[in-house]
Amino acid sequence: MKKIYRQDVICSSIFIIIGIFFLTEALDLGKENLETGVEYFPKLLSCVFIILSAVYFLKSFRSNTNNNYFKNNNQLNKNIFFKTIGIILIFLILWPYVPFIALSSIYLISLGYIFKANFIKSLVYSITTSTAIYLIFSKIFHVMLS
């Protein structure tokens, strides 16, 4: 008999509820405008979030393993987790003051350092990704990041 892990079911259910909430809020954006604009991305993102949460929900019923992420290497995982949360908080605090490409590049390089990635690959990845995100949002979606 397969064991269903309660934390996965609860977490994925909460994610689905959050996704539905964001979808209902996104549907209220731009009702008067029939053209594709800035209201398109929140709708798309919330739909993808709901689908991935549903996949996670169904996967939790088929899984034979417990996804207790803090059970093995307890201290190492907690250190990585809290460092990542700290970097996210620093990123959010500095968002209004630092240009997006520079801030997101530093953010991604810092994450690469925490997860012990190769520095050169991390540097190339962070600059490429930050520039691509900036160009996509500014040129296609017409959303200025900073």
DSSP file with accessible surface (Angstrom, degrees, kcal/mol):
  #  RESIDUE AA STRUCTURE BP1 BP2  ACC     N-H-->O    O-->H-N    N-H-->O    O-->H-N    TCO  KAPPA ALPHA  PHI   PSI    X-CA   Y-CA   Z-CA
    1    1 A M              0   0  236      0, 0.0     2,-0.2     0, 0.0     0, 0.0   0.000 360.0 360.0 360.0 131.7    0.0    0.0    0.0
    2    2 A K        -     0   0  119      1,-0.1     2,-0.5    59,-0.1    62,-0.1  -0.523 360.0-130.6 -78.1 142.7    1.4    3.4   -1.0
    3    3 A K        -     0   0  138     -2,-0.2     2,-0.5    60,-0.1    -1,-0.1  -0.784  12.5-145.9 -95.7 129.5    1.8    5.9    1.7
    4    4 A I        -     0   0   88     -2,-0.5     2,-0.7    58,-0.1    57,-0.1  -0.857  13.5-138.7 -95.9 125.8    0.4    9.4    1.1
    5    5 A Y    >>  -     0   0   33     55,-0.6     4,-1.5    -2,-0.5     3,-0.5  -0.773   5.8-152.9 -91.8 118.4    2.5   12.1    2.7
    6    6 A R  H 3> S+     0   0  190     -2,-0.7     4,-2.8     1,-0.2     5,-0.3   0.839  89.0  58.6 -60.1 -39.8    0.3   14.7    4.2
    7    7 A Q  H 3> S+     0   0   82      1,-0.2     4,-2.5     2,-0.2    -1,-0.2   0.874 106.2  49.3 -65.3 -34.1    2.7   17.7    3.9
    8    8 A D  H <> S+     0   0    4     -3,-0.5     4,-2.4     2,-0.2     5,-0.2   0.910 113.1  46.4 -69.1 -41.0    2.9   17.3    0.1
    9    9 A V  H  X S+     0   0   28     -4,-1.5     4,-2.2     2,-0.2    -2,-0.2   0.932 115.4  46.0 -66.1 -44.5   -0.9   17.2   -0.2
   10   10 A I  H  X S+     0   0   87     -4,-2.8     4,-2.4     2,-0.2    -2,-0.2   0.941 114.3  47.9 -64.3 -46.6   -1.4   20.1    2.1
   11   11 A C  H  X S+     0   0   43     -4,-2.5     4,-2.3    -5,-0.3    -2,-0.2   0.936 113.7  45.9 -62.6 -46.4    1.3   22.2    0.4
   12   12 A S  H  X S+     0   0    0     -4,-2.4     4,-2.3     1,-0.2    -1,-0.2   0.879 111.4  53.2 -67.5 -33.7    0.0   21.5   -3.1
   13   13 A S  H  X S+     0   0   42     -4,-2.2     4,-2.3    -5,-0.2    -1,-0.2   0.919 109.4  48.3 -65.3 -42.2   -3.6   22.2   -2.1
   14   14 A I  H  X S+     0   0   86     -4,-2.4     4,-2.6     1,-0.2    -2,-0.2   0.913 110.6  52.0 -63.4 -40.9   -2.5   25.6   -0.6
   15   15 A F  H  X S+     0   0   77     -4,-2.3     4,-2.6     1,-0.2    -2,-0.2   0.897 108.8  50.2 -62.2 -41.1   -0.6   26.3   -3.9
   16   16 A I  H  X S+     0   0   38     -4,-2.3     4,-2.5     2,-0.2    -1,-0.2   0.930 111.0  48.9 -63.5 -42.9   -3.7   25.5   -5.9
   17   17 A I  H  X S+     0   0  117     -4,-2.3     4,-2.4     2,-0.2    -2,-0.2   0.929 112.3  48.3 -62.9 -43.9   -5.8   27.8   -3.8
   18   18 A I  H  X S+     0   0   64     -4,-2.6     4,-2.6     1,-0.2     5,-0.2   0.924 111.3  51.0 -62.2 -42.6   -3.3   30.7   -4.1
   19   19 A G  H  X S+     0   0    0     -4,-2.6     4,-2.2     1,-0.2    -2,-0.2   0.905 110.2  48.6 -62.5 -40.7   -3.1   30.1   -7.9
   20   20 A I  H  X S+     0   0   85     -4,-2.5     4,-2.6     2,-0.2    -1,-0.2   0.910 110.6  51.8 -65.8 -40.1   -6.9   30.3   -8.1
   21   21 A F  H  X S+     0   0  109     -4,-2.4     4,-2.1     1,-0.2    -2,-0.2   0.946 111.8  45.8 -60.7 -46.9   -7.0   33.5   -6.1
   22   22 A F  H  X S+     0   0  117     -4,-2.6     4,-2.6     1,-0.2    -1,-0.2   0.872 111.2  53.5 -65.6 -34.5   -4.3   35.1   -8.3
   23   23 A L  H  X S+     0   0   41     -4,-2.2     4,-2.1     2,-0.2    -1,-0.2   0.930 108.4  48.6 -65.6 -43.5   -6.2   34.0  -11.4
   24   24 A T  H  X S+     0   0   65     -4,-2.6     4,-0.7     1,-0.2    -2,-0.2   0.893 113.9  47.1 -64.5 -36.4   -9.5   35.6  -10.2
   25   25 A E  H >< S+     0   0   97     -4,-2.1     3,-0.6    -5,-0.2     4,-0.4   0.889 111.6  50.9 -69.9 -37.2   -7.6   38.8   -9.4
   26   26 A A  H >< S+     0   0    3     -4,-2.6     3,-1.1     1,-0.2    -2,-0.2   0.822 101.6  61.5 -70.6 -29.6   -5.9   38.7  -12.8
   27   27 A L  H 3< S+     0   0   86     -4,-2.1    -1,-0.2     1,-0.3    -2,-0.2   0.763  98.7  57.9 -67.9 -23.3   -9.2   38.2  -14.6
   28   28 A D  T X< S+     0   0   93     -4,-0.7     3,-0.8    -3,-0.6     2,-0.4   0.644  86.4  97.1 -79.3 -13.8  -10.3   41.6  -13.3
   29   29 A L  T <  S-     0   0   82     -3,-1.1    -3,-0.0    -4,-0.4     4,-0.0  -0.608  99.1  -5.9 -77.0 128.1   -7.3   43.3  -14.9
   30   30 A G  T >  S+     0   0   17     -2,-0.4     3,-0.6     1,-0.1    -1,-0.2   0.842  73.5 151.8  64.5  36.9   -8.1   44.9  -18.2
   31   31 A K  T <  S+     0   0  144     -3,-0.8    -1,-0.1     1,-0.2    -2,-0.1   0.829  76.3  51.9 -65.1 -29.4  -11.7   43.7  -18.7
   32   32 A E  T 3  S+     0   0  168      1,-0.1     2,-0.5     2,-0.0    -1,-0.2   0.656 100.7  71.5 -82.4 -12.6  -12.4   46.8  -20.8
   33   33 A N    <   -     0   0   72     -3,-0.6     4,-0.1     1,-0.1    -1,-0.1  -0.898  56.1-172.1-110.3 124.1   -9.4   46.2  -23.1
   34   34 A L        +     0   0  171     -2,-0.5     2,-0.1     2,-0.1    -1,-0.1   0.550  59.3  94.5 -91.1  -7.0   -9.5   43.4  -25.6
   35   35 A E  S    S-     0   0  142      1,-0.1     2,-0.5    -5,-0.0    -2,-0.1  -0.479  87.4-101.4 -82.7 155.8   -5.9   43.7  -26.7
   36   36 A T        +     0   0  114     -2,-0.1     2,-0.2     2,-0.1    -1,-0.1  -0.648  64.9 136.0 -76.3 123.7   -3.1   41.7  -25.2
   37   37 A G    >   -     0   0   26     -2,-0.5     3,-1.6    -4,-0.1     4,-0.5  -0.510  69.3 -43.1-142.3-147.4   -1.3   43.9  -22.8
   38   38 A V  T 3  S+     0   0   83      1,-0.3     3,-0.3    -2,-0.2    -2,-0.1   0.703 124.6  66.1 -69.6 -16.9    0.3   43.8  -19.3
   39   39 A E  T 3> S+     0   0   22      1,-0.2     4,-1.0     2,-0.1    -1,-0.3   0.657  87.0  72.3 -78.6 -11.3   -2.7   41.9  -17.9
   40   40 A Y  H <> S+     0   0  109     -3,-1.6     4,-2.3     1,-0.2    -1,-0.2   0.906  89.6  56.6 -69.6 -42.3   -1.9   38.9  -20.0
   41   41 A F  H  > S+     0   0   65     -4,-0.5     4,-3.1    -3,-0.3     5,-0.2   0.903 103.3  51.2 -64.2 -44.1    1.2   37.8  -18.1
   42   42 A P  H  > S+     0   0   47      0, 0.0     4,-2.4     0, 0.0    -1,-0.2   0.897 111.7  49.4 -61.3 -35.3   -0.5   37.5  -14.6
   43   43 A K  H  X S+     0   0   60     -4,-1.0     4,-2.1   -17,-0.2    -2,-0.2   0.940 113.9  44.9 -65.6 -46.2   -3.2   35.3  -16.2
   44   44 A L  H  X S+     0   0   74     -4,-2.3     4,-2.4     1,-0.2     5,-0.2   0.933 114.2  49.2 -62.7 -45.7   -0.6   33.1  -17.9
   45   45 A L  H  X S+     0   0   98     -4,-3.1     4,-2.5     1,-0.2    -2,-0.2   0.904 110.9  48.9 -63.7 -41.6    1.5   32.9  -14.8
   46   46 A S  H  X S+     0   0    8     -4,-2.4     4,-2.3    -5,-0.2    -1,-0.2   0.891 110.9  50.9 -68.7 -35.4   -1.4   31.9  -12.5
   47   47 A C  H  X S+     0   0   54     -4,-2.1     4,-2.4     2,-0.2    -2,-0.2   0.929 111.5  47.1 -66.0 -43.4   -2.6   29.2  -14.9
   48   48 A V  H  X S+     0   0   66     -4,-2.4     4,-2.8     2,-0.2     5,-0.2   0.917 111.5  52.2 -62.7 -40.2    0.9   27.7  -15.1
   49   49 A F  H  X S+     0   0   75     -4,-2.5     4,-2.2     1,-0.2    -2,-0.2   0.912 110.3  47.7 -62.7 -42.1    1.1   27.9  -11.3
   50   50 A I  H  X S+     0   0   35     -4,-2.3     4,-2.4     2,-0.2    -1,-0.2   0.930 112.7  48.8 -65.4 -43.5   -2.2   26.0  -10.9
   51   51 A I  H  X S+     0   0  105     -4,-2.4     4,-2.4     2,-0.2    -2,-0.2   0.940 112.9  46.5 -63.8 -45.7   -1.2   23.4  -13.4
   52   52 A L  H  X S+     0   0  109     -4,-2.8     4,-2.3     1,-0.2    -1,-0.2   0.886 112.5  50.9 -66.2 -35.1    2.2   22.8  -11.7
   53   53 A S  H  X S+     0   0    6     -4,-2.2     4,-2.4    -5,-0.2    -1,-0.2   0.885 109.5  50.4 -67.6 -38.2    0.5   22.6   -8.3
   54   54 A A  H  X S+     0   0   35     -4,-2.4     4,-2.7     2,-0.2     5,-0.2   0.900 109.7  50.5 -66.3 -39.3   -2.0   20.1   -9.6
   55   55 A V  H  X S+     0   0   83     -4,-2.4     4,-2.7     2,-0.2    -2,-0.2   0.926 111.4  48.5 -62.1 -43.3    0.8   18.0  -11.0
   56   56 A Y  H  X S+     0   0   55     -4,-2.3     4,-1.7     2,-0.2    -2,-0.2   0.901 110.7  51.9 -62.7 -39.2    2.6   18.2   -7.6
   57   57 A F  H  X S+     0   0   56     -4,-2.4     4,-0.7     2,-0.2    -2,-0.2   0.943 113.3  42.9 -62.4 -48.6   -0.7   17.2   -5.9
   58   58 A L  H >X S+     0   0  110     -4,-2.7     4,-0.9     1,-0.2     3,-0.8   0.879 111.3  55.7 -67.1 -36.2   -1.2   14.2   -8.1
   59   59 A K  H 3X S+     0   0  131     -4,-2.7     4,-1.3     1,-0.2     3,-0.4   0.842  98.1  62.6 -65.5 -31.5    2.5   13.2   -7.8
   60   60 A S  H 3< S+     0   0    2     -4,-1.7   -55,-0.6     1,-0.2    -1,-0.2   0.788 102.1  51.5 -67.0 -23.8    2.2   13.2   -4.0
   61   61 A F  H << S+     0   0   76     -3,-0.8    -1,-0.2    -4,-0.7    -2,-0.2   0.765 114.2  42.4 -80.5 -26.0   -0.3   10.3   -4.3
   62   62 A R  H  < S+     0   0  186     -4,-0.9    -2,-0.2    -3,-0.4     2,-0.2   0.549  92.1 103.8 -96.2  -8.4    2.0    8.3   -6.5
   63   63 A S     <  -     0   0   20     -4,-1.3   -60,-0.1    -5,-0.1   -58,-0.1  -0.493  48.6-166.9 -80.2 142.7    5.2    8.9   -4.6
   64   64 A N        +     0   0  109     -2,-0.2     2,-0.3   -62,-0.1    -1,-0.1   0.397  67.5  76.0-102.0  -1.9    6.7    6.3   -2.4
   65   65 A T  S    S-     0   0   83    -60,-0.0     2,-0.5   -62,-0.0   -60,-0.1  -0.846  79.6-121.1-114.7 151.8    9.2    8.6   -0.7
   66   66 A N        -     0   0   63     -2,-0.3     2,-1.3     1,-0.1    -2,-0.0  -0.771  17.2-146.6 -89.1 125.0    8.8   11.2    2.0
   67   67 A N        +     0   0   44     -2,-0.5     2,-1.2     4,-0.0     3,-0.1  -0.371  39.8 152.1 -89.7  57.5    9.9   14.6    0.7
   68   68 A N    >>  -     0   0   76     -2,-1.3     3,-1.3     1,-0.2     4,-0.5  -0.752  23.4-172.5 -88.1  99.0   11.1   15.8    4.1
   69   69 A Y  T 34 S+     0   0  143     -2,-1.2    -1,-0.2     1,-0.3     8,-0.1   0.657  78.1  49.0 -73.2 -18.3   13.8   18.2    2.9
   70   70 A F  T 34 S+     0   0   73      1,-0.1    -1,-0.3    -3,-0.1     8,-0.1   0.353  89.5  83.7-102.0   6.4   15.3   18.9    6.3
   71   71 A K  T X4 S+     0   0  144     -3,-1.3     3,-0.5     2,-0.1     2,-0.4   0.949  86.4  50.5 -76.5 -49.3   15.6   15.3    7.4
   72   72 A N  T 3< S+     0   0  120     -4,-0.5     5,-0.2     1,-0.2    -1,-0.1  -0.740 125.9   3.9 -92.0 140.9   19.0   14.5    5.8
   73   73 A N  T 3> S-     0   0  117     -2,-0.4     4,-2.6     3,-0.1     5,-0.3   0.957  81.9-177.4  50.8  52.8   21.9   16.8    6.3
   74   74 A N  H <> S+     0   0   73     -3,-0.5     4,-2.0     1,-0.2     5,-0.2   0.892  71.6  41.7 -51.8 -52.4   19.8   18.9    8.6
   75   75 A Q  H  > S+     0   0  126      2,-0.2     4,-2.4     1,-0.2    -1,-0.2   0.918 114.6  50.5 -68.5 -41.6   22.2   21.7    9.4
   76   76 A L  H  > S+     0   0   84      1,-0.2     4,-2.3     2,-0.2     5,-0.2   0.939 112.2  47.3 -62.4 -46.4   23.6   22.1    5.9
   77   77 A N  H  X S+     0   0   53     -4,-2.6     4,-2.5     1,-0.2    -1,-0.2   0.893 111.9  50.4 -63.3 -39.4   20.1   22.3    4.4
   78   78 A K  H  X S+     0   0   81     -4,-2.0     4,-2.7    -5,-0.3     5,-0.3   0.909 109.9  50.5 -66.4 -40.1   18.9   24.8    7.0
   79   79 A N  H  X S+     0   0   70     -4,-2.4     4,-2.3     2,-0.2     5,-0.2   0.938 113.0  45.4 -62.1 -46.7   22.0   27.0    6.3
   80   80 A I  H  X S+     0   0   34     -4,-2.3     4,-2.3     2,-0.2    -2,-0.2   0.922 113.4  51.3 -62.3 -42.8   21.4   27.0    2.6
   81   81 A F  H  X S+     0   0   93     -4,-2.5     4,-2.3    -5,-0.2    -2,-0.2   0.950 113.1  42.7 -60.0 -50.1   17.7   27.7    3.1
   82   82 A F  H  X S+     0   0  130     -4,-2.7     4,-2.3     1,-0.2    -1,-0.2   0.851 112.6  53.2 -71.9 -31.7   18.2   30.6    5.4
   83   83 A K  H  X S+     0   0  124     -4,-2.3     4,-2.4    -5,-0.3    -1,-0.2   0.915 110.0  49.3 -65.3 -40.7   21.0   32.1    3.3
   84   84 A T  H  X S+     0   0   27     -4,-2.3     4,-2.3     2,-0.2    -2,-0.2   0.925 110.8  48.8 -63.8 -43.9   18.7   31.9    0.3
   85   85 A I  H  X S+     0   0   67     -4,-2.3     4,-2.5     1,-0.2    -1,-0.2   0.915 110.9  52.1 -61.8 -41.0   15.9   33.6    2.2
   86   86 A G  H  X S+     0   0   28     -4,-2.3     4,-2.5     1,-0.2    -2,-0.2   0.917 109.1  48.7 -61.9 -42.7   18.4   36.3    3.3
   87   87 A I  H  X S+     0   0   31     -4,-2.4     4,-2.6     2,-0.2    -1,-0.2   0.900 110.5  51.6 -65.8 -38.6   19.5   36.9   -0.3
   88   88 A I  H  X S+     0   0   58     -4,-2.3     4,-2.5     2,-0.2    -2,-0.2   0.927 110.4  48.7 -62.9 -43.0   15.9   37.2   -1.5
   89   89 A L  H  X S+     0   0   97     -4,-2.5     4,-2.4     2,-0.2    -2,-0.2   0.920 111.4  48.9 -64.2 -42.0   15.2   39.7    1.3
   90   90 A I  H  X S+     0   0  101     -4,-2.5     4,-2.5     2,-0.2    -1,-0.2   0.925 110.5  52.4 -62.3 -41.6   18.2   41.8    0.3
   91   91 A F  H  X S+     0   0   31     -4,-2.6     4,-1.0     1,-0.2    -2,-0.2   0.932 111.2  46.1 -58.7 -46.5   17.1   41.6   -3.3
   92   92 A L  H  < S+     0   0  102     -4,-2.5    -1,-0.2     1,-0.2    -2,-0.2   0.870 112.5  50.2 -68.1 -35.4   13.7   42.9   -2.4
   93   93 A I  H  < S+     0   0  113     -4,-2.4    -1,-0.2     1,-0.2    -2,-0.2   0.909 115.6  41.9 -68.7 -39.8   15.0   45.7   -0.2
   94   94 A L  H >X S+     0   0   67     -4,-2.5     4,-1.8     1,-0.2     3,-1.3   0.574  87.4  98.1 -84.4  -9.0   17.5   46.9   -2.9
   95   95 A W  T 3< S+     0   0   89     -4,-1.0    -1,-0.2     1,-0.3     3,-0.2   0.876  83.9  45.3 -49.7 -47.4   15.0   46.6   -5.8
   96   96 A P  T 34 S+     0   0   90      0, 0.0    -1,-0.3     0, 0.0    -2,-0.1   0.733 119.3  41.9 -71.9 -16.8   13.9   50.3   -5.9
   97   97 A Y  T <4 S+     0   0  182     -3,-1.3    -2,-0.2    -4,-0.2    -3,-0.1   0.662 106.6  57.2-105.5 -21.1   17.5   51.6   -5.6
   98   98 A V  S  < S-     0   0   39     -4,-1.8    -1,-0.1    -3,-0.2     5,-0.0  -0.921  89.3-102.1-117.9 138.8   19.6   49.4   -7.9
   99   99 A P     >  -     0   0   85      0, 0.0     4,-2.6     0, 0.0     5,-0.2  -0.254  34.1-119.2 -58.1 146.4   19.1   48.8  -11.6
  100  100 A F  H  > S+     0   0   16      1,-0.2     4,-3.0    46,-0.2     5,-0.4   0.884 107.5  50.9 -58.5 -47.7   17.5   45.5  -12.4
  101  101 A I  H  > S+     0   0   59      1,-0.2     4,-1.9     2,-0.2    -1,-0.2   0.937 114.9  43.2 -62.0 -43.8   20.2   43.9  -14.5
  102  102 A A  H  > S+     0   0   47      2,-0.2     4,-2.3     1,-0.2    -2,-0.2   0.943 117.4  45.7 -66.1 -46.3   22.9   44.7  -11.9
  103  103 A L  H  X S+     0   0   10     -4,-2.6     4,-2.5     1,-0.2    -2,-0.2   0.931 114.7  45.7 -66.5 -44.8   20.8   43.6   -9.0
  104  104 A S  H  X S+     0   0    9     -4,-3.0     4,-2.6    -5,-0.2    -1,-0.2   0.867 111.6  53.4 -69.4 -32.0   19.5   40.4  -10.5
  105  105 A S  H  X S+     0   0   13     -4,-1.9     4,-2.5    -5,-0.4     5,-0.2   0.941 111.1  45.5 -65.3 -44.9   23.0   39.4  -11.8
  106  106 A I  H  X S+     0   0  102     -4,-2.3     4,-2.5     2,-0.2    -2,-0.2   0.911 112.5  53.0 -63.2 -39.5   24.4   39.8   -8.3
  107  107 A Y  H  X S+     0   0   55     -4,-2.5     4,-2.2     2,-0.2    -2,-0.2   0.942 111.8  43.7 -60.3 -48.9   21.4   37.9   -6.9
  108  108 A L  H  X S+     0   0   34     -4,-2.6     4,-2.3     2,-0.2    -1,-0.2   0.883 112.9  51.5 -69.1 -36.2   22.0   34.9   -9.3
  109  109 A I  H  X S+     0   0   39     -4,-2.5     4,-2.3     2,-0.2    -1,-0.2   0.916 109.6  51.5 -64.8 -40.0   25.7   34.9   -8.7
  110  110 A S  H  X S+     0   0   39     -4,-2.5     4,-2.3     2,-0.2    -2,-0.2   0.907 109.5  49.1 -63.3 -41.5   25.1   34.8   -5.0
  111  111 A L  H  X S+     0   0   29     -4,-2.2     4,-2.4     1,-0.2    -1,-0.2   0.903 109.5  52.4 -64.6 -39.0   22.8   31.9   -5.3
  112  112 A G  H  <>S+     0   0   12     -4,-2.3     5,-3.3     1,-0.2    -2,-0.2   0.896 109.2  50.2 -62.0 -38.0   25.4   30.1   -7.5
  113  113 A Y  H ><5S+     0   0  191     -4,-2.3     3,-1.2     3,-0.2    -2,-0.2   0.922 110.2  49.3 -65.5 -43.5   27.9   30.7   -4.7
  114  114 A I  H 3<5S+     0   0   16     -4,-2.3    -2,-0.2     1,-0.3    -1,-0.2   0.911 114.8  44.0 -62.6 -41.4   25.6   29.3   -2.0
  115  115 A F  T 3<5S-     0   0  117     -4,-2.4    -1,-0.3    -5,-0.2    -2,-0.2   0.283 115.1-117.4 -90.8  12.7   24.9   26.2   -4.1
  116  116 A K  T < 5 +     0   0  167     -3,-1.2    -3,-0.2     1,-0.2     2,-0.2   0.867  53.8 165.1  58.1  44.7   28.6   25.8   -5.0
  117  117 A A      < -     0   0   55     -5,-3.3     2,-0.2    -8,-0.1    -1,-0.2  -0.498  50.6 -82.6 -84.5 160.4   28.2   26.3   -8.8
  118  118 A N     >  -     0   0   89     -2,-0.2     4,-2.6     1,-0.1     5,-0.2  -0.437  38.9-137.1 -61.7 130.9   31.1   27.0  -11.1
  119  119 A F  H  > S+     0   0  122      1,-0.2     4,-2.8     2,-0.2     5,-0.2   0.900  99.8  48.9 -63.9 -43.2   31.8   30.8  -10.9
  120  120 A I  H  > S+     0   0  106      2,-0.2     4,-2.6     1,-0.2     5,-0.2   0.940 114.6  45.3 -64.3 -45.7   32.3   31.3  -14.6
  121  121 A K  H  > S+     0   0  153      1,-0.2     4,-2.7     2,-0.2     5,-0.2   0.907 114.1  49.9 -63.1 -41.0   29.2   29.4  -15.5
  122  122 A S  H  X S+     0   0   11     -4,-2.6     4,-2.6     2,-0.2    -2,-0.2   0.904 111.0  49.3 -64.1 -41.0   27.3   31.3  -12.8
  123  123 A L  H  X S+     0   0   56     -4,-2.8     4,-2.3    -5,-0.2     5,-0.3   0.947 114.5  43.6 -63.6 -48.9   28.5   34.6  -14.1
  124  124 A V  H  X S+     0   0   87     -4,-2.6     4,-2.5     1,-0.2     5,-0.3   0.933 116.0  48.5 -63.4 -45.4   27.6   33.9  -17.7
  125  125 A Y  H  X S+     0   0  140     -4,-2.7     4,-2.8    -5,-0.2     5,-0.3   0.922 112.1  48.3 -61.2 -45.0   24.2   32.5  -16.7
  126  126 A S  H  X S+     0   0    0     -4,-2.6     4,-2.4    -5,-0.2     5,-0.2   0.923 114.5  43.7 -67.0 -43.2   23.4   35.4  -14.4
  127  127 A I  H  X S+     0   0   81     -4,-2.3     4,-2.3    -5,-0.2     5,-0.2   0.934 117.0  46.8 -68.4 -42.8   24.3   38.1  -16.9
  128  128 A T  H  X S+     0   0   86     -4,-2.5     4,-2.5    -5,-0.3    -2,-0.2   0.942 115.8  44.5 -63.6 -47.4   22.5   36.4  -19.8
  129  129 A T  H  X S+     0   0   34     -4,-2.8     4,-2.7    -5,-0.3     5,-0.2   0.924 113.8  49.0 -65.4 -45.1   19.4   35.6  -17.8
  130  130 A S  H  X S+     0   0    1     -4,-2.4     4,-2.3    -5,-0.3    -1,-0.2   0.920 113.8  46.4 -61.5 -42.9   19.1   39.0  -16.3
  131  131 A T  H  X S+     0   0   50     -4,-2.3     4,-2.7    -5,-0.2     5,-0.2   0.919 112.9  49.7 -66.4 -42.2   19.6   40.8  -19.6
  132  132 A A  H  X S+     0   0   44     -4,-2.5     4,-2.7    -5,-0.2     5,-0.2   0.924 111.7  48.0 -63.3 -44.0   17.1   38.4  -21.3
  133  133 A I  H  X S+     0   0   65     -4,-2.7     4,-2.5     1,-0.2     5,-0.3   0.927 112.4  49.8 -62.3 -43.6   14.4   39.0  -18.6
  134  134 A Y  H  X S+     0   0   57     -4,-2.3     4,-2.6    -5,-0.2     5,-0.3   0.933 113.3  45.3 -61.2 -45.9   15.0   42.7  -18.8
  135  135 A L  H  X>S+     0   0   84     -4,-2.7     4,-2.6     2,-0.2     5,-0.7   0.899 112.8  50.5 -67.3 -40.2   14.6   42.8  -22.6
  136  136 A I  I  X>S+     0   0   76     -4,-2.7     5,-1.8    -5,-0.2     4,-1.6   0.943 116.2  40.9 -61.9 -47.6   11.6   40.5  -22.6
  137  137 A F  I  <5S+     0   0   45     -4,-2.5     6,-3.2    -5,-0.2    -2,-0.2   0.891 121.5  40.6 -71.8 -38.1    9.7   42.6  -20.1
  138  138 A S  I  <5S+     0   0   13     -4,-2.6    -2,-0.2    -5,-0.3    -3,-0.2   0.896 126.6  30.3 -79.5 -37.9   10.8   46.0  -21.4
  139  139 A K  I  <5S+     0   0  146     -4,-2.6    -3,-0.2    -5,-0.3    -2,-0.2   0.854 131.7  27.1 -91.1 -37.7   10.4   45.3  -25.2
  140  140 A I  I  <<S+     0   0  112     -4,-1.6    -3,-0.2    -5,-0.7    -4,-0.1   0.915 133.9  27.4 -92.4 -50.7    7.6   42.7  -25.4
  141  141 A F  S   <S-     0   0   46     -5,-1.8    -3,-0.2     2,-0.1    -4,-0.1   0.570  93.9-134.1 -90.3  -9.2    5.5   43.3  -22.3
  142  142 A H        +     0   0  147     -6,-0.3     2,-0.5     1,-0.2    -4,-0.2   0.888  56.4 141.1  55.6  43.1    6.3   47.0  -22.0
  143  143 A V        -     0   0   52     -6,-3.2     2,-0.5    -9,-0.1    -1,-0.2  -0.973  46.6-141.9-114.9 117.6    6.9   46.7  -18.2
  144  144 A M        -     0   0  127     -2,-0.5   -10,-0.0     1,-0.2    -6,-0.0  -0.696  10.9-167.3 -82.4 125.0    9.8   48.7  -16.9
  145  145 A L              0   0   22     -2,-0.5    -1,-0.2     1,-0.3   -11,-0.0   0.785 360.0 360.0 -84.6 -32.4   11.7   46.8  -14.2
  146  146 A S              0   0   71    -47,-0.1    -1,-0.3   -49,-0.0   -46,-0.2  -0.791 360.0 360.0 165.5 360.0   13.7   49.8  -12.9
